[in-house]
Amino acid sequence: MYLLQKATQLTVDRDTLTDLYAYPATDAGTCHVRANMVTSLDGAAAADGLSAGLGGDGDKQVFGLLRDLTDVVLVGSATVTQEGYGPIDPEGDDPSITTLAIVSGSLHLDADQDAVTAASTVVLTHEGAPADRRARLVEAGATLLDCGTDDVDLHRALAHLADRGRTRVLCEGGPGLLAALFADDLVDELCLTTGPTLIGGDAGRITHGDTGGTRRLRRAHVLADDEGFLFTRWVRGERGESTAASDDN
Ligand SMILES: NC(=O)c1ccc[n+]([C@@H]2O[C@H](COP(=O)([O-])OP(=O)(O)OC[C@H]3O[C@@H](n4cnc5c(N)ncnc54)[C@H](OP(=O)(O)O)[C@@H]3O)[C@@H](O)[C@H]2O)c1
């Protein structure tokens, strides 16, 4: 455990943080899926419908670093809409390099939202998505990739990203998408910030829906700052080892 005191920012230097959050090498064409989420002390994944009220300066620092380290941010449609996502700038000058992937079966996305239509964004959907919404988004400039017949097959979604060379994946939620990724055993690690606040109310947790049973992850590190935030990283045992809890756990 690393205890970082007397600072509102994490006091480990950027190089050390970068080492702590480095993506492992993967087989060619295989994605490594990291999820990054924030929660209150009592488990809320949103405050007044947004995650922003749960974090602090250290969380912003880790959030920014994780974006810097990833090839592509993967996010559910509701989070894109509710959190007002903007496009994610591609590294280098090529705007067609995919940096944001939005999962949406309904295509109930705002064609006027830049994050949806940017050249660096792909919308991962399916063949059965409503034709009128598909046409409207394509006309607005969105890039749609079908990943299934009647629903979004997340394995196929990740294969599309790997085909584009985007194998270091950062899932920023929300809870519905994260649960579905766990259910398909596609989450390699979870970075979780826990803030020192009690929210109460009926806010949901960081997963919502079927996760495919109880999951057990291995703690990789714990960081702290003196604002009371904890920054944890949880990983699978070995590459390919399921995060599902086995009988002997
Ligand atoms: N605490 C945190 O770290 C954090 C992070 C992110 C978001 N949030 C909060 O979470 C809330 C939004 O999360 P949410 O759970 O409602 O939605 P979400 O996970 O952002 O998006 C869920 C949507 O993803 C699409 N989807 C398509 N195929 C899917 C599949 N196979 N599995 C799962 N989803 C699929 C569906 O969109 P269609 O309906 O278009 O088909 C589904 O409605 C907001 O309040 C946001 O502030 C919190």
The ligand as a MOL file (V3000), in Angstrom:
LIG
                    3D

  0  0  0     0  0            999 V3000
M  V30 BEGIN CTAB
M  V30 COUNTS 48 52 0 0 0
M  V30 BEGIN ATOM
M  V30 1 N -19.2780 6.2920 -11.1110 0
M  V30 2 C -18.7200 6.1800 -12.2890 0
M  V30 3 O -17.5250 5.9650 -12.3910 0
M  V30 4 C -19.5850 6.3360 -13.5240 0
M  V30 5 C -19.0140 6.1310 -14.7820 0
M  V30 6 C -19.8310 6.2850 -15.8950 0
M  V30 7 C -21.1560 6.6170 -15.7450 0
M  V30 8 N -21.6660 6.8190 -14.5040 0 CHG=1
M  V30 9 C -23.0830 7.1550 -14.3220 0
M  V30 10 O -23.8490 6.0450 -14.7710 0
M  V30 11 C -25.0680 6.5030 -15.3330 0
M  V30 12 C -25.2170 5.9250 -16.7290 0
M  V30 13 O -24.9380 4.5400 -16.7110 0
M  V30 14 P -25.9620 3.4410 -17.2350 0
M  V30 15 O -25.6180 2.1770 -16.5520 0
M  V30 16 O -27.3500 3.9660 -17.1150 0 CHG=-1
M  V30 17 O -25.6790 3.3750 -18.7920 0
M  V30 18 P -24.3470 3.0360 -19.6280 0
M  V30 19 O -23.6940 1.8250 -19.0810 0
M  V30 20 O -23.5580 4.2690 -19.8370 0
M  V30 21 O -25.0080 2.6910 -21.0340 0
M  V30 22 C -25.8540 1.5750 -21.1380 0
M  V30 23 C -26.2500 1.4730 -22.5690 0
M  V30 24 O -25.2230 0.8500 -23.3270 0
M  V30 25 C -25.8080 0.2790 -24.4810 0
M  V30 26 N -25.5310 -1.1120 -24.7530 0
M  V30 27 C -25.6120 -1.6760 -25.9720 0
M  V30 28 N -25.2760 -2.9450 -25.9520 0
M  V30 29 C -25.0100 -3.2290 -24.6870 0
M  V30 30 C -24.6260 -4.4060 -24.0790 0
M  V30 31 N -24.3750 -5.5560 -24.7500 0
M  V30 32 N -24.5060 -4.3660 -22.7940 0
M  V30 33 C -24.7100 -3.2210 -22.0930 0
M  V30 34 N -25.0310 -2.0480 -22.6350 0
M  V30 35 C -25.1920 -2.0630 -23.9430 0
M  V30 36 C -27.2920 0.3890 -24.3000 0
M  V30 37 O -27.5830 1.5430 -25.0550 0
M  V30 38 P -28.8800 1.6830 -25.9340 0
M  V30 39 O -29.9710 1.9490 -24.9490 0
M  V30 40 O -28.5490 2.8210 -26.8120 0
M  V30 41 O -29.0690 0.4070 -26.6640 0
M  V30 42 C -27.4740 0.6240 -22.8260 0
M  V30 43 O -28.6710 1.2920 -22.5490 0
M  V30 44 C -25.0030 8.0110 -15.3110 0
M  V30 45 O -25.6790 8.4730 -14.1590 0
M  V30 46 C -23.5340 8.3110 -15.1810 0
M  V30 47 O -23.2990 9.5300 -14.5470 0
M  V30 48 C -20.9140 6.6670 -13.3900 0
M  V30 END ATOM
M  V30 BEGIN BOND
M  V30 1 1 1 2
M  V30 2 2 2 3
M  V30 3 1 2 4
M  V30 4 1 4 5
M  V30 5 2 4 48
M  V30 6 2 5 6
M  V30 7 1 6 7
M  V30 8 2 7 8
M  V30 9 1 8 9
M  V30 10 1 8 48
M  V30 11 1 9 10
M  V30 12 1 9 46
M  V30 13 1 10 11
M  V30 14 1 11 12
M  V30 15 1 11 44
M  V30 16 1 12 13
M  V30 17 1 13 14
M  V30 18 2 14 15
M  V30 19 1 14 16
M  V30 20 1 14 17
M  V30 21 1 17 18
M  V30 22 2 18 19
M  V30 23 1 18 20
M  V30 24 1 18 21
M  V30 25 1 21 22
M  V30 26 1 22 23
M  V30 27 1 23 24
M  V30 28 1 23 42
M  V30 29 1 24 25
M  V30 30 1 25 26
M  V30 31 1 25 36
M  V30 32 1 26 27
M  V30 33 1 26 35
M  V30 34 2 27 28
M  V30 35 1 28 29
M  V30 36 1 29 30
M  V30 37 2 29 35
M  V30 38 1 30 31
M  V30 39 2 30 32
M  V30 40 1 32 33
M  V30 41 2 33 34
M  V30 42 1 34 35
M  V30 43 1 36 37
M  V30 44 1 36 42
M  V30 45 1 37 38
M  V30 46 2 38 39
M  V30 47 1 38 40
M  V30 48 1 38 41
M  V30 49 1 42 43
M  V30 50 1 44 45
M  V30 51 1 44 46
M  V30 52 1 46 47
M  V30 END BOND
M  V30 END CTAB
M  END
